[in-house]
């Protein structure tokens, strides 16, 4: 979740009848994962969305009924109507359900119930890397055929699956709903100053993640991240929850010993709590993917699994869509797609791209969210300055913003230029593609970065680069 309106999520009213759920905004990342999971369990799933296309086709193939647009009649026959924090309370389907006496539940209420009903459960939380760690853990435990729901799909797969009674799920902190979950194992990857539309700062994020962690039997937590360490310190002080740490820090229970770069990734070696060295391959470049794999391995060990199958599952994992995903290459220019939109993640993915580049790193960045850009824009610009060239696209709003609150990317540009990088105007996708193609040369890595429309930029860049070469 990039930016959401601030909403009050009421406590769950009681057990939900999930036999015929209707999802308002079913094509959203978190909603579609739950829809797939429930459909795989035999529920009659329906949903609606303003934008459907390929996402809707995939859901329909999974057994869901998807309607384009929101209409009061869409909720007929539903046992519960499910909304997410991007859905306005004035949505006609929400209004119709309440008028008809049909229970209306936030998506976190559905996930909380699934977590409570599971034989065993793991919920992955943190400001950055949740989708990657969730999918990695599902891969590491693939021999157990787990059920899982993530905010992004692994390469060549989908973002939710119904399997055994072991449930692995991504917990979204952006609207504080992560605090509803009571898993057997809670994972906290990090705690950063994010979602300024909801949180007052890092301390506020730490508080919410602490509430979540204290509801678990075991907390698997980063020993390296400052915010995560605060969470673990509070949990240890409260008692009742076992704490298992991972990271490069000397005292970590699962300790990173070495990272050896490979083509497009790395070989990771850790010291297992049992005192043996264990290695696996991470097929996504960058430190965040390495640390996500440590979290997955540590959680697998907490669940009682042996090192060898966990390492084998991690080595076979191909990565997550839009998380430093190799998109294509033309005339020596490689295009890599990144979901990064927070200063910390921007800096980390540019550093990862630098590992791949024989030449320069060129970033095409689409900022998202008026509040996020207003509060974090300067830090975004400084982070972008680690690139050699930046093509800046217009700010995209994740949720509707009053005209008076609309912001531009000028603050990002000023900070980036002051930090020493050249910034080029991106305009729309077509203009950005032409600008990048004109800048890029053999050996360069182009990083398409951000959320939303920028996901389609890679194909345009490759086509523009090919045309530029043909015209020479």
C-alpha positions in Angstrom: 0.0 0.0 0.0 1.5 3.3 -1.1 -0.8 5.9 0.3 -4.3 5.6 1.7 -6.8 7.9 3.1 -6.9 7.9 6.9 -9.8 5.7 8.0 -11.1 4.4 11.2 -11.4 0.6 11.0 -13.9 -0.7 13.6 -13.0 -3.9 15.6 -14.3 -7.1 14.1 -17.9 -7.6 15.1 -17.6 -11.4 15.3 -17.1 -14.4 13.0 -17.8 -13.7 9.3 -19.7 -16.0 6.9 -17.0 -16.2 4.2 -19.0 -18.6 2.0 -20.1 -15.9 -0.5 -17.8 -12.9 0.0 -18.1 -9.9 -2.3 -15.0 -7.7 -2.6 -15.3 -4.0 -3.4 -12.1 -3.3 -5.4 -11.3 -6.9 -6.0 -8.4 -6.3 -8.3 -6.4 -4.5 -5.7 -3.2 -6.3 -4.5 -4.4 -7.3 -1.1 -8.0 -7.9 -2.0 -7.2 -10.1 -5.0 -4.9 -12.3 -2.8 -7.7 -12.9 -0.3 -10.2 -13.5 -3.1 -8.0 -16.2 -4.7 -7.4 -17.8 -1.3 -11.1 -18.0 -0.5 -12.0 -19.2 -4.0 -9.5 -21.9 -3.7 -11.1 -23.0 -0.4 -14.5 -23.4 -2.2 -16.1 -20.0 -1.5 -18.4 -18.4 -4.1 -16.3 -15.2 -4.5 -17.6 -12.1 -6.4 -16.2 -8.6 -6.7 -16.2 -5.4 -8.6 -13.6 -2.9 -9.7 -13.3 0.3 -11.8 -10.3 -1.1 -13.6 -10.3 -4.8 -14.5 -8.5 -6.1 -17.6 -5.8 -8.7 -17.1 -6.2 -8.7 -13.3 -9.9 -9.5 -13.6 -9.3 -12.3 -16.1 -6.9 -13.9 -13.7 -9.4 -13.8 -10.9 -12.1 -15.2 -13.1 -9.8 -18.1 -14.1 -9.4 -18.7 -10.4 -13.2 -19.0 -10.0 -14.2 -15.5 -9.0 -17.0 -13.5 -10.6 -15.8 -10.0 -11.4 -17.9 -7.0 -12.5 -16.7 -3.8 -14.0 -17.8 -0.7 -12.1 -19.5 -0.4 -8.7 -23.3 -0.8 -8.5 -25.7 -1.5 -5.6 -27.0 -4.6 -7.4 -23.5 -6.3 -7.3 -23.8 -7.2 -3.7 -27.0 -9.3 -4.1 -26.6 -12.7 -2.5 -23.3 -11.9 -0.7 -22.7 -13.3 2.8 -20.3 -10.4 3.5 -19.2 -7.3 1.7 -15.5 -6.6 2.0 -13.8 -3.2 1.7 -10.3 -1.9 1.8 -8.9 1.4 3.0 -8.9 2.9 -0.5 -12.7 2.4 -0.8 -14.8 5.5 0.0 -17.6 5.0 2.6 -20.0 6.5 0.0 -19.4 3.6 -2.4 -22.8 2.4 -3.6 -22.1 -1.2 -2.8 -21.2 -0.4 0.8 -24.3 1.6 1.2 -26.5 -1.1 -0.4 -25.0 -3.8 1.8 -25.6 -1.9 5.0 -29.2 -1.0 3.9 -29.9 -4.7 3.3 -28.4 -5.8 6.6 -25.5 -7.6 4.9 -22.3 -7.6 7.1 -19.6 -5.2 5.9 -16.1 -6.0 6.9 -12.7 -4.5 6.3 -10.2 -6.8 4.4 -8.1 -7.0 7.6 -11.1 -8.6 9.4 -11.2 -11.3 6.8 -7.5 -12.0 7.0 -7.6 -11.9 10.8 -10.3 -14.6 10.8 -8.3 -16.7 8.4 -5.2 -16.4 10.6 -7.2 -17.3 13.7 -8.7 -20.4 12.0 -5.5 -21.7 10.5 -3.7 -24.7 12.0 -0.5 -22.6 12.0 0.0 -19.1 10.8 2.8 -16.6 9.9 2.1 -12.9 9.2 4.9 -10.8 7.6 5.0 -7.1 8.5 7.3 -4.1 8.2 7.7 -1.0 6.2 9.6 -2.5 3.3 10.0 -6.0 1.7 6.8 -7.7 3.0 5.7 -9.1 -0.3 9.1 -10.5 -1.1 9.5 -12.1 2.3 6.0 -13.5 2.3 6.5 -15.2 -1.1 10.0 -16.4 -0.2 8.6 -18.1 2.9 5.9 -19.7 0.9 8.6 -21.0 -1.5 10.9 -22.1 1.4 8.0 -24.1 2.8 6.8 -25.3 -0.5 7.1 -29.0 0.5 4.3 -28.3 3.1 2.0 -26.9 0.4 1.1 -23.8 2.5 -1.8 -21.4 1.9 -0.6 -17.9 1.4 -1.6 -14.4 0.5 0.8 -11.6 -0.6 0.6 -8.1 -1.8 2.4 -8.9 -5.0 2.8 -12.0 -7.2 5.9 -14.1 -7.6 7.4 -14.2 -11.1 5.3 -16.7 -13.1 2.7 -17.2 -10.3 -0.2 -15.4 -8.6 -0.5 -13.6 -5.2 -2.7 -16.0 -3.3 -3.1 -19.8 -3.0 -5.2 -22.2 -1.0 -3.2 -25.1 0.3 -2.7 -26.8 3.7 -3.7 -25.5 7.1 -0.4 -23.5 7.3 -1.2 -19.9 6.4 1.5 -17.4 5.4 0.2 -13.9 4.9 1.4 -10.3 4.4 0.2 -7.9 7.0 -0.3 -4.3 5.9 0.7 -1.6 8.4 -0.3 1.4 6.3 -3.8 1.7 7.9 -2.8 0.1 11.3 -4.8 -3.0 10.5 -1.8 -5.2 11.1 -2.5 -4.9 14.8 -5.7 -7.1 14.4 -3.6 -10.2 13.6 -2.7 -12.9 16.1 -0.4 -15.3 14.3 1.7 -18.1 15.7 4.7 -16.4 14.2 5.0 -12.6 13.5 7.8 -11.3 11.3 8.9 -7.7 11.5 11.4 -6.8 8.8 11.9 -3.1 9.6 10.1 -0.1 11.0 10.6 3.2 9.1 9.1 6.6 8.9 6.4 5.9 6.3 2.7 6.5 5.5 2.7 10.1 6.8 -1.1 10.3 6.0 -1.6 7.9 8.9 1.5 7.9 11.1 3.1 10.8 13.0 6.6 9.3 12.6 8.8 6.3 13.1 7.8 6.0 16.7 4.2 5.7 15.8 5.0 2.9 13.3 7.0 1.1 15.9 4.1 1.3 18.3 1.7 -0.3 15.8 4.2 -3.1 14.9 4.8 -3.7 18.6 1.1 -4.2 19.2 1.1 -6.7 16.4 4.2 -8.5 17.6 2.9 -8.9 21.1 -0.1 -10.9 19.9 2.1 -13.6 18.4 3.7 -16.7 20.0 7.1 -16.0 18.4 8.5 -12.8 16.9 11.0 -13.2 14.1 12.7 -9.7 13.8 15.6 -7.9 12.2 18.6 -7.4 14.4 20.0 -4.8 12.0 17.1 -2.3 11.5 16.9 0.4 14.2 13.1 0.5 14.2 12.8 -3.3 14.3 15.2 -3.4 17.3 12.9 -1.0 19.2 10.0 -3.4 18.5 12.0 -6.4 19.7 13.2 -4.5 22.8 9.6 -3.7 23.8 8.4 -7.2 23.1 11.2 -8.7 25.3 10.3 -6.3 28.0 6.7 -7.3 28.0 7.3 -11.1 28.1 5.1 -13.8 26.7 6.4 -13.8 23.2 9.6 -15.6 22.2 12.0 -13.4 20.1 14.2 -14.8 17.3 16.5 -12.4 15.4 18.1 -12.4 12.0 20.7 -10.2 10.3 24.3 -9.3 10.1 24.6 -8.2 13.7 26.9 -10.4 15.8 24.2 -11.5 18.2 21.6 -12.5 15.6 20.1 -16.0 16.0 20.3 -16.5 12.2 23.4 -14.5 11.4 24.5 -13.5 7.9 28.1 -14.5 7.3 28.6 -13.7 3.6 26.9 -12.5 0.5 28.7 -13.4 -2.8 27.3 -11.6 -5.9 26.2 -13.8 -8.8 24.6 -12.9 -12.1 21.4 -11.1 -11.1 21.6 -12.1 -7.5 23.8 -13.6 -4.8 24.8 -16.6 -2.8 24.0 -16.2 0.9 25.6 -18.1 3.8 24.3 -17.9 7.3 25.1 -19.4 10.7 22.1 -21.4 11.7 21.0 -21.4 15.4 22.1 -25.1 15.4 25.7 -23.9 14.8 26.0 -25.1 11.2 26.6 -23.0 8.1 23.8 -23.0 5.5 23.9 -21.5 2.0 21.3 -20.7 -0.6 20.9 -18.6 -3.8 18.9 -15.4 -3.9 17.9 -14.7 -7.5 16.9 -11.0 -6.9 19.7 -8.4 -6.7 20.2 -6.2 -3.7 20.5 -6.3 0.1 16.7 -6.1 0.7 16.1 -9.5 -1.0 19.0 -11.0 1.0 17.5 -9.9 4.3 14.0 -11.0 3.2 15.5 -14.5 2.6 17.0 -14.5 6.1 13.6 -13.7 7.6 12.0 -16.5 5.6 14.7 -19.0 6.7 14.4 -17.9 10.3 10.6 -18.3 10.3 10.9 -21.7 8.7 13.3 -22.8 11.5 10.9 -21.5 14.1 8.2 -23.7 12.5 10.4 -26.7 13.0 11.7 -27.2 9.5 15.2 -28.5 8.7 17.8 -26.3 7.0 18.2 -28.3 3.8 14.6 -28.1 2.5 14.4 -24.4 3.5 17.6 -23.6 1.6 16.4 -25.5 -1.4 13.1 -23.7 -1.5 14.7 -20.3 -1.3 17.2 -21.2 -4.0 14.4 -22.1 -6.4 12.5 -18.9 -5.8 12.5 -16.7 -8.9 11.6 -13.4 -7.3 8.5 -11.1 -7.1 7.1 -9.0 -9.9 8.2 -5.4 -9.9 10.7 -6.1 -7.1 14.0 -5.5 -9.0 12.7 -7.7 -11.8 14.7 -7.9 -15.0 12.4 -6.7 -17.7 14.5 -6.9 -20.9 17.5 -5.8 -22.8 18.2 -4.1 -26.1 21.6 -3.2 -27.6 23.3 -3.7 -24.2 20.8 -1.6 -22.2 19.1 -3.6 -19.4 15.8 -2.5 -18.0 14.9 -3.5 -14.4 11.6 -2.8 -12.8 11.3 -1.6 -9.2 8.3 -0.9 -6.9 10.4 1.4 -4.7 8.6 4.6 -3.7 10.0 5.4 -0.2 13.4 7.1 0.2 14.9 4.0 1.9 13.7 1.6 -0.8 14.8 4.0 -3.6 18.3 4.2 -2.2 18.5 0.4 -1.7 17.3 -0.4 -5.3 19.6 2.1 -6.9 22.5 0.4 -5.0 21.3 -2.9 -6.2 21.2 -1.6 -9.8 24.7 -0.3 -9.4 25.8 -3.9 -8.7 24.4 -4.9 -12.1 25.6 -2.0 -14.2 28.8 -2.1 -16.3 28.0 1.5 -17.1 25.6 4.0 -15.6 22.3 3.7 -13.6 19.4 5.7 -15.1 16.2 6.0 -13.1 12.8 6.8 -14.4 10.8 7.6 -11.2 7.1 8.1 -10.7 6.3 9.6 -7.3 3.0 8.6 -5.8 0.7 10.2 -3.2 0.2 13.8 -2.4 0.9 13.5 1.4 3.9 11.2 0.8 5.5 13.6 -1.7 4.8 16.6 0.5 6.5 15.0 3.6 9.1 12.8 2.0 9.8 14.4 -1.3 13.1 16.0 -0.4 14.4 12.7 1.0 13.2 11.0 -2.3 15.3 13.5 -4.2 18.4 12.9 -2.2 18.0 9.2 -2.6 17.6 9.5 -6.3 20.8 11.4 -6.5 22.7 8.1 -6.2 21.8 7.5 -9.9 23.6 8.9 -12.8 20.6 10.4 -14.5 17.0 10.8 -13.4 13.9 11.1 -15.5 11.1 12.4 -13.3 7.4 11.6 -14.1 4.5 13.6 -12.7 3.2 12.8 -9.3 0.4 10.2 -9.3 -2.3 10.1 -6.7 -3.1 6.7 -5.2 -6.3 8.1 -3.8 -8.4 11.1 -4.8 -6.9 14.3 -3.5 -8.7 17.7 -3.1 -7.5 20.2 -5.7 -6.0 22.4 -3.0 -3.8 19.5 -1.8 -2.4 18.4 -5.1 1.4 18.6 -5.2 4.1 18.5 -7.9 7.4 16.8 -8.0 9.3 20.2 -7.9 10.6 19.5 -4.4 11.9 16.1 -5.4 13.7 17.7 -8.4 15.2 20.5 -6.4 16.6 18.1 -3.8 17.9 15.7 -6.4 19.7 18.5 -8.4 21.1 20.0 -5.2 22.5 16.5 -4.3 24.3 16.4 -7.7 22.2 14.5 -10.2 20.8 15.7 -13.5 17.0 15.5 -13.7 15.0 15.4 -16.9 11.3 16.0 -17.3 9.4 12.8 -18.0 5.9 14.1 -18.8 3.8 11.1 -19.7 5.0 7.5 -20.2 5.7 8.0 -23.9 7.8 11.2 -23.3 9.7 9.4 -20.5 10.4 6.4 -22.7 11.9 8.7 -25.4 14.0 10.6 -22.8 15.4 7.4 -21.3 16.2 5.9 -24.7 18.1 9.0 -25.6 20.2 8.8 -22.4 20.9 5.1 -22.2 23.8 3.4 -23.9 25.5 -0.1 -23.8 26.3 -1.3 -20.3 23.7 1.0 -18.7 20.9 -0.2 -16.4 17.6 1.6 -16.6 15.5 1.4 -13.5 11.8 2.0 -13.9 10.7 2.9 -10.4 7.5 3.6 -8.6 3.9 2.4 -8.5 1.0 2.6 -10.9 1.5 3.7 -14.5 5.3 3.4 -14.4 4.8 -0.4 -14.5 4.2 -0.1 -18.2 7.2 2.0 -18.9 9.7 -0.8 -19.5 8.1 -2.0 -22.7 8.0 1.5 -24.1 11.6 2.1 -23.2 12.8 -1.1 -24.9 10.7 -0.2 -28.0 12.1 3.4 -28.0 15.6 2.2 -27.6 15.2 -0.3 -30.5 13.8 2.4 -32.7 16.7 4.8 -31.8 19.2 2.1 -32.7 17.4 1.4 -36.0 17.5 5.0 -37.0 21.2 5.4 -36.5 
